[in-house]
Every structure is written in C-alpha cells, then in structure tokens.
C-alpha cells in the first residue's frame, strides 16, 4: 500500500523521545501543556486567529498520539482518559481543547470506519511525524460532492464549520454522493492539490478553533482514502463515532464550567471586596456568596459524574469490538445525552452567573472572564440541546433509544 503522499513527507520527523509512551505517562505532559495554554489564554482569546505557536506546544507534548493504539506506536489510551484530557485543557483554553479533541475525533473515525490496512496507513505516520488532524465532516453541509471516477472519486465543493482545519496535516471529510443519496467519508493530507483551507472563522467565542471553510477543487480520491464508501451501511460500532464527538463536546463544556468556577473562586478569595451590607470582613464570608458557590458546585459535580459515567460506557462499548449491538450503542447515546445536557447548562450558567459573586471590578477586560460564557454559548449551539432532552424523554417514557445519527 502506498505511503501518505509527499505533501506530508515534507514535515520533518519530530523527536519522539519526549512523547508519553503509554497513557499512564501522559498526566505530567497534560499538566505542563494546560499551564502553557493558560498563560496566554486571555490575550489569545481577545486576538483570535490561528494559534500556531500553541498548536506546536500541543504537538511537542506528545499528546497527539494519546488515542492511537499501541500497535501503531501510540499511547493506547481509552476514551475516558482522552476525554479527561480534553476537559483539563478546556479549563485553561477551550478553543485549543477543541482543536485537540477534534484531532482525536478524526483518529476515532479512522479506527471505527477504516480497515486494518487503513489504520496502519494513516496512524503510523500520525505518530511518527506528530501529524495534526483536522475536520471537514460537517454532515449537514452537502455542498461537497463526490463523483465516481475510474477506481476512485473526484471531490468538489465547500465545507463549513471545519474545526481544526487551519494548520492541520491530515483532514477527514464527508462528500455527498447524489446517485446513492448517501455520504462518502474519507481522509486526505490537507496539502493535497485542490484543497484550500480558508481561515474565515469569525464567531464571538471559540475564536482559535481554526474552524474555517475548506474548498475542494477537483480533488482526486483513491480507494485507500475512502473510509466509508457511498451506500455502505455503517455498523453499530462505526456509529459510536458520533458518541465520541458528543462526549468531546460534553467535556469541553464541563472544562469551561470548571475553569469558570476555579477562577471565580480565586477572585472571590483574593481580590473581591464585601458588600457594605453583608457585615463581613471578607467577601468569601458573605452567606449569599457562599450559597451561589454551592449552586455552582452542584451543577458542575452533577455534570461531571454523568460525563464520567458516559465515558466508561463508551469504553465498554468499544471494548466489545464488532460484536457491540445497536441496543448497547443506544445505551451509550442515552448516557451521553444526559451528560451533555447537564454540562451544557453548567457551562452557560456558571460562565454567566460568576459575575454575581465576583462583582463589578471583575468585568475589567484584563481578566477576560467573559470568555467562559462566550465560548460556551458558541459551542453549545453545535446541535440543539432540546433534541437531547427529547431523546431522553422518549427513553424515559417509551423505552425508545436515540436514533443513530451524526448527532445522537
């Protein structure tokens, strides 16, 4: 089988010596990376754009290999470990945690849709060269189309909301195949001739997620690059990819909520002054402030407990391999939906209500506390939470498991 094309060979092989060889070795690298990202998070959030230097910090950490099986040189971490890493990074910088999480989502796609030969073809270079994956798989955007040509396809069109595409080395994408009325899923080096990545993301939050648009102009697609052919019925195991995606988002939201709570706690303990009517010397001794922190704590703890449970259910389903059933997959979706709803609420509520306890001075732009709500608000609109609650209602009332879609 041919190697990844020369567009990728141009990247010098990175020193693998500092990379965590096993999942158990990753904790120190994760804490170092989180501290590095936190140091500049406020300023970078204000500036937006492409965080090239910070992406190199992620690359140098060795954590890009975290979810890659050991057979291909990776750390072989389970998804509970990967999701916890996303959560930790989101406490410091939810935009770069998004880029990191979506890198691992693309690896999950290769593992769940691809053949063993494709696993080796894509994942060995990913580890050896510390390659960064990006995403152009937005399933609701059907402007990218695939046309059969000889033993492959030609790809044309534009794809929006392509998280992590700017600065990526490899790209997972979907293309609509009109004759079959289904999507093709494939992966290519981002530098392939005919692929143009546009850094045009301009939302008011998650400003450094590199979620631009990607244009495909008559791009040639060989059979080795096709992870799911048009008309192919995905297995129950393959549809777990959407649950990986949902739980990455859940842990992003949870990380935002935890980061907001931690920073509000620090500010109240160290910087805030008590209200004159409180009759206390320290703002932290105000019983109304304490009550609000109790509410914040409960929201975060409940969301975290359900997120951890959902991660364990995902691990168990994936461990079943090809024997996992649609029913078992549906139970993972239920666990993921309930975790996502609570994490969604915790991020929005703590991110906005923290100002009730930190006070007027905390709104100074140098603190950047508005980023918690802005980042949560932008990302939680990825898919409507009302439909998660509807799925949970159907399950609670009718024992009906969520339909397997790209969002459930």
Residue pairs with C-beta under 8 A, 6 or more apart in sequence:
1 117
1 120
1 121
1 224
2 222
2 224
3 9
3 121
3 125
4 121
4 122
4 125
4 170
4 189
5 189
5 192
7 189
7 190
7 191
7 192
7 193
8 125
8 129
8 131
8 169
8 170
8 189
8 191
10 191
11 129
11 131
11 169
13 128
13 129
14 59
14 60
14 129
14 130
16 62
16 73
16 127
16 128
16 130
18 60
18 62
19 61
19 62
19 65
19 75
19 130
20 26
20 29
20 62
20 63
20 65
20 66
20 75
21 75
22 70
22 75
22 76
23 66
23 75
23 76
23 77
23 78
23 81
25 75
26 62
26 63
26 66
26 75
26 77
26 81
26 85
29 61
29 62
29 63
30 61
30 63
30 85
30 88
30 89
31 88
32 61
33 57
33 58
33 61
33 63
33 89
34 88
34 89
34 91
34 92
35 92
36 54
36 57
37 54
37 57
37 89
37 92
37 93
37 96
38 91
38 92
38 93
40 54
41 92
41 93
41 368
41 371
42 366
42 367
42 368
42 371
44 51
44 54
44 93
44 95
44 207
44 208
45 93
45 95
45 207
45 208
45 368
45 371
45 375
46 365
46 368
47 207
48 202
48 207
48 208
49 199
49 207
49 208
50 166
50 167
50 199
50 208
50 210
51 95
51 96
51 99
51 208
51 210
52 167
54 93
54 96
54 208
55 96
55 99
55 132
55 167
58 64
58 96
58 99
58 100
58 132
59 130
59 132
60 130
62 75
62 130
63 85
63 100
64 103
64 126
64 130
64 131
64 132
65 73
65 74
65 75
65 126
65 127
65 130
66 74
66 75
66 77
66 81
66 82
66 85
66 104
67 74
67 75
67 77
67 79
67 82
67 104
67 107
67 108
68 74
68 75
68 76
68 107
68 123
68 126
68 127
69 76
69 111
69 119
69 123
70 76
72 119
72 120
72 123
72 124
72 126
72 127
73 123
73 124
73 127
73 128
74 123
74 126
74 127
78 315
78 318
79 108
79 244
79 247
79 311
79 314
79 315
79 318
80 308
80 311
80 312
80 314
80 315
82 101
82 104
83 247
83 248
83 250
83 251
83 307
83 311
84 251
84 311
85 100
86 97
86 100
86 101
86 104
86 248
86 251
86 252
86 255
87 97
87 251
87 252
87 254
87 255
87 258
87 307
88 255
89 96
89 97
89 100
89 255
90 97
90 98
90 251
90 252
90 253
90 254
90 255
90 256
90 258
90 259
91 255
91 256
91 258
91 259
91 262
92 259
93 208
94 206
94 252
94 255
94 256
94 259
94 375
94 376
94 379
95 206
95 207
95 208
95 209
95 375
96 208
97 252
97 255
98 163
98 164
98 206
98 209
98 252
98 379
99 163
99 164
99 208
99 209
99 210
101 248
101 251
101 252
102 133
102 134
102 135
102 163
102 164
102 248
103 132
103 133
103 134
103 164
104 133
104 244
104 248
105 135
105 241
105 244
105 245
105 248
106 133
106 134
106 135
106 170
106 172
106 187
107 123
107 126
107 133
108 241
108 244
109 137
109 172
109 185
109 187
109 227
109 241
110 118
110 119
110 122
110 123
110 172
110 187
110 227
111 119
111 123
112 237
112 238
112 240
112 241
113 185
113 227
113 228
113 234
113 238
113 241
114 122
114 227
117 224
118 224
118 227
121 224
122 170
122 187
125 131
126 133
126 170
129 169
131 169
131 170
132 164
132 167
132 168
132 169
132 170
133 164
133 168
133 169
133 170
133 171
133 172
134 162
134 163
134 164
134 165
134 166
134 167
134 168
134 169
134 170
134 171
134 172
134 190
134 197
134 210
135 162
135 163
135 164
135 165
135 171
135 172
135 173
136 144
136 159
136 162
136 165
136 171
136 172
136 173
136 174
136 214
137 159
137 172
137 173
137 174
137 185
138 159
138 160
138 161
138 162
138 174
139 174
139 183
139 406
140 406
141 158
141 159
141 160
141 161
142 176
142 183
143 157
143 158
143 159
143 176
144 155
144 156
144 157
144 158
144 159
144 173
144 174
144 175
144 176
144 216
145 155
145 156
145 157
145 175
145 176
145 177
145 178
146 153
146 154
146 155
146 175
146 176
146 177
146 184
146 221
146 230
147 153
147 154
147 156
148 179
149 220
151 222
151 223
152 220
152 221
152 222
152 223
152 225
152 226
153 175
153 184
153 186
153 220
153 221
153 226
154 218
154 219
154 220
154 221
155 173
155 175
155 186
155 194
155 216
155 218
155 219
155 220
155 221
156 216
156 217
156 218
156 219
157 175
157 215
157 216
158 213
158 214
158 215
158 216
159 173
159 174
159 213
159 214
159 216
160 213
161 211
162 171
162 173
162 197
162 211
162 212
162 213
162 214
163 209
163 210
163 211
164 209
164 210
164 211
165 171
165 190
165 197
165 210
165 211
165 212
165 214
166 197
166 199
166 201
166 210
166 212
167 210
168 190
168 197
168 210
169 189
169 190
169 191
170 187
170 188
170 189
170 190
171 187
171 188
171 189
171 190
171 195
171 214
172 185
172 186
172 187
172 227
173 185
173 186
173 187
173 188
173 214
173 216
174 183
174 184
174 185
174 186
175 183
175 184
175 186
175 216
176 183
176 184
177 183
177 184
177 230
177 231
179 230
180 230
180 231
182 230
182 231
182 232
183 228
183 230
184 221
184 226
184 228
184 229
184 230
185 226
185 227
185 228
186 221
186 225
186 226
186 227
186 228
187 225
187 227
188 195
188 219
188 221
188 225
190 197
192 219
193 219
194 216
194 217
194 218
194 219
194 220
195 214
195 215
195 216
195 217
195 219
196 214
196 215
196 217
197 212
197 213
197 214
197 215
198 212
198 213
198 214
198 215
199 210
199 212
200 212
200 213
201 207
201 209
201 210
201 211
201 212
203 211
203 378
204 374
204 377
204 378
205 371
205 374
205 375
205 376
205 377
205 378
205 379
206 375
206 378
206 379
228 234
228 238
234 404
235 322
236 324
236 325
236 326
236 328
236 329
236 404
237 317
237 318
237 320
237 321
237 322
237 324
237 329
239 329
239 404
240 314
240 317
240 318
240 324
240 329
240 332
242 333
242 404
242 405
242 406
242 407
242 408
243 314
243 317
243 329
243 332
243 333
243 336
244 314
245 406
246 333
246 336
246 337
246 340
246 407
246 408
247 307
247 310
247 311
247 314
247 336
247 339
247 340
249 340
249 379
249 382
250 303
250 307
250 310
250 336
250 339
250 340
250 343
250 344
251 307
251 343
252 379
253 303
253 340
253 343
253 344
253 346
253 347
253 376
253 379
253 380
254 300
254 303
254 304
254 307
254 343
254 346
254 347
256 347
256 351
256 372
256 375
256 376
257 299
257 300
257 303
257 343
257 346
257 347
257 349
257 350
257 351
257 372
257 376
258 300
258 304
259 372
260 347
260 350
260 351
260 354
260 369
260 372
260 373
261 293
261 296
261 297
261 300
261 350
261 354
263 354
263 369
263 372
264 293
264 296
264 350
264 354
264 357
264 358
264 369
265 293
267 358
267 362
267 367
268 283
268 284
268 289
268 293
268 357
268 358
269 284
271 361
271 362
272 283
272 284
272 357
272 358
272 359
272 361
272 362
273 283
273 359
274 280
274 281
274 282
274 283
274 285
274 286
275 283
275 286
278 285
278 286
278 288
280 286
283 289
283 359
284 290
289 357
292 353
292 356
292 357
293 357
296 349
296 350
296 353
296 354
299 342
299 345
299 346
299 349
299 350
300 346
300 350
302 342
302 346
303 339
303 342
303 343
303 345
303 346
306 335
306 338
306 339
306 342
306 343
307 339
307 343
309 335
309 339
310 332
310 335
310 336
310 338
310 339
313 331
313 332
313 335
313 336
314 332
314 335
314 336
317 324
317 328
317 329
317 331
317 332
318 324
320 328
326 401
326 404
327 401
329 404
330 401
330 402
330 404
331 401
333 391
333 401
333 402
333 404
333 408
334 391
334 392
334 395
334 401
334 402
337 388
337 389
337 391
337 392
337 402
337 408
338 392
340 385
340 388
341 385
341 388
341 389
341 392
344 376
344 380
344 385
347 372
347 376
347 380
348 373
348 376
348 377
348 380
350 372
351 372
351 373
351 375
351 376
351 377
352 373
354 362
354 369
354 372
355 362
355 363
355 369
358 369
362 369
363 369
363 370
383 407
387 407
387 408
388 408
391 402
391 408
394 400
394 402
395 401
395 402
402 408
